[in-house]
Amino acid sequence: MTSATLLVVDDDRQIAEFLNDLLRQFGHRVVNAYGGQEALDVLASPEAGVVDLILLDVLLPDMSGTDVCQRVKASPATAHIPVIMVTGLDRPADKTRGLELGADDYVTKPFDPKELVARVGAMLRLRRAERELRARNRALAALNAVADTIGRAVELPDVLNTALDQVLATLDMEAGTITLTHWDGSQIPAARRWQALDLSSGVETAEQVARSGAPALLTLSVRGREHPAACVPLRSRDRVVGTLLVAGKPGIDSAGLELLGAIGSQVGGAIERGRLFDAAQRRSDDLAILNDITRAVTSSLDVDMVLARAMRSIREILRVEAGSLILADEDTGELRFRKTLNREQEMIVDTTLRPGEGLIGQAVATLDPILLNDAPSDARFAPHLDRITGVVTRGALVAPLIVKGRAIGAIEVINKLDGPFTHDDLEMLQFLAASVAVAVENARLYGELAEFTRQLERSQEQLIQAEKVAATGRLAASIAHEINNPLQAIHNCLHLVTHRKMEPEKEAYYLNLAQEEVQRLIHIVQRTLDFYRPSQGRPTLTDVNNVIESVLALANKKVEHAKVRVHRRLSPDLPKPNAVADQLTQVFLNLIVNAVEAMPGGGDLAITTLHDEGHVRVRISDTGPGLNAEEAKRIFEPFYTTKRSGTGLGLAVSYGIIQRHGGEITVDSAPGRGATFIVSLPVNRADVAAEDERPAIRV
């Protein structure tokens, strides 16, 4: 179990001491408070930032534990801290009130020490998982935002400025600068945003980072004040092309430095692309054809098409007698001829070279291009290839295909027709090789992306099922109560029959009564299982009114316990849309349960169905506190919730389900006048998402 800091709030010092000893055995640090106000004072102190969990007694001398819990969850500084209520009160009402006020778990005295430790461990694991998930999501969002922004910029100044602006906005930093590596190794500031902080003192650090190639956390002194900062190298093809320096509150930790390093790799690649573009602009006349060819090659995700287009490009750019495109086998390292310039040389296709064999093997092994105008005199030359093709090699150019510091193949051209090969020829071939390498790698990545998409679809299916589990959990107490009633009736009837003598007619009456309760119990369980089991995903003509009635039956006890009055206005002649019934059940259950939970003191729930302009519309209205404009705008975003607890996925999943049905879900609300959710489904639609087309979550 990972060590954590726990706040134990209990006025019974003997119990508090016992909990201290118990929890310290598992490596936890324990802070004690013997009253409610003392606990709140501890949380208000600097130690509040390190408290990972609170064990809170309900009965305290100065204020109740439920009041303490309510104040803890109401404060943004402490609302994230899990609370486990520990008390001798075992009444359902006490437990319900504690959980309604935000408690995450409830343990009654006397408690089993092993159970308590297990609950503490589970809650800490849950909190750690939530933190890690949020951190991963933030990191992915940051990387995507930076990649999207710099991907739209082409010219180097635009790349630098847009990259720096996006990095500062993403990481919420006050100031930053990008330096570029000069030919003499010094760092030259190329883009800067330091209206808030002058980072000129950080250039020396930037040069140290560029020389070492290692990121660094540092503190900059600006106008007599200390400011946390971080600096990372900008890499392209395993060389440092510059640095990225950012500074400001609250600073960057080791995880943030790792994210900044990943962003630096993206910016480094963008800088390299910008430089290549500038070079191409300077040689626009010479490279006009080459640029057109490059765009054509990189626009395809089909490897064979990319290779064929590359060979046509060689014919357009270089007048040569023969040429070949070779790719390395990822498993064996062998080099295989894949395409040739002329049909006369096609007999060499599928011929293989050992790693390091011939000019091609040497170029791939060393990552260096080769220019020879007297190739047979070079010791690296492999003459047996001439015997296969029938071409007598005089001069040769070889450019390796390099991606992320490794060679995936090479392009070789033989015998220039109008003179010897020049360095300009080699530069053009290298330029083409770089584009082909990216295109080939993109085609490979596209295959990986397709597999990732399939995994994402499976994850979305699991997410929908997880939300079903969460919805079932929200109904657990009411379902348990609904099951308990027929069980009690069955128990009473069987007790009377087995323990009392009575007339056969009376005995039959009680047995029949027990049988009726058994059927009722079977119906409750079956109804719950029908909702819980994974979706079959097959659209059929669906009676929306029946779905709503089924949901109301499923949530009946929760509605009754909440003292909510249900008003049905279901159109009797409602047409049947083509829909996945159990997915609609999930949507309506989520909306109805949300509405009930928005009215903890009771209220009115109105459900209306009607046929309007080719759509079935379902309106679900409550008399709860309503939503302000910002809440209504963000209510369907993943992980956004207006509750003290919850995943924030229910409405996002519901939005995706309705969207995949070709419909829409909207909300009409204002503070103080409740909320109305409107679900619209087209009546005549056949292409509803099936099992292999998961509902997309709105992001």
Buried (B, 14 or more C-beta within 10 A) or exposed (E): EEEBBBBBBBBBEEBBBBBBEBBEEBEBBBBBBBBBBBBBEBBEEEEBEEBBBBBBBBBBEEBBBBBBBBBBBEBEEBEEBBBBBBBEBEEEEBBEBBBBBBBBBBBBBEBEBEEBBEBBBBBBEEBEEBEEEEEEEBBEEBBEBBBEBBBEBBEBEBBBBBBBBBBBEBBEBBBBBBBBBEEEEEBEBBBBBBEEBBBEEBBEBBBBBBEEEEBBBBEBEBEEEEBBBBBBBBBBBEEBBBBBBBBBEEBBEEEBBBBBBBBBBBBBBBBBBBBBBEEBEEBEEEBEEBBEBBEBBBEBBEBEBBBBBBBBBBEEBBBBBBBBBBBBEEEEEBBBBBBBBBEEBEEBEEBEBEBBBBBBBBBBBEEEBBBBBEBEEEEBBBEEBBEEBEBEBBBBBBBBBBBEEEBBBBBBBBBBEEEEBEEEBBBBBBBBBBBBBBBBBBBBBBEEEEEEEEEBBEBBBEBBBBBBEBBBEBBEBBBEBBBEBBEEBBEBBEEBBEEEEEEEEEBEBBBEBBEBBBEBBEEBEEBBEEBEEEBEBEBEEBBBBBBBBBBBEBBBBBBBEBEBEBEEEBBEEBBBBBBBBBBBBBBBBBBBBBBBBBBEEEBBBBBBBBBEEEBBBBBBBBBBBBBEEEBBEBBBBBBBBBEBEBBBBBBBBBBBBBBBBBBBBBBBBEEEBBBBBBBBBBBEBEEBBBEEEBBBBBE
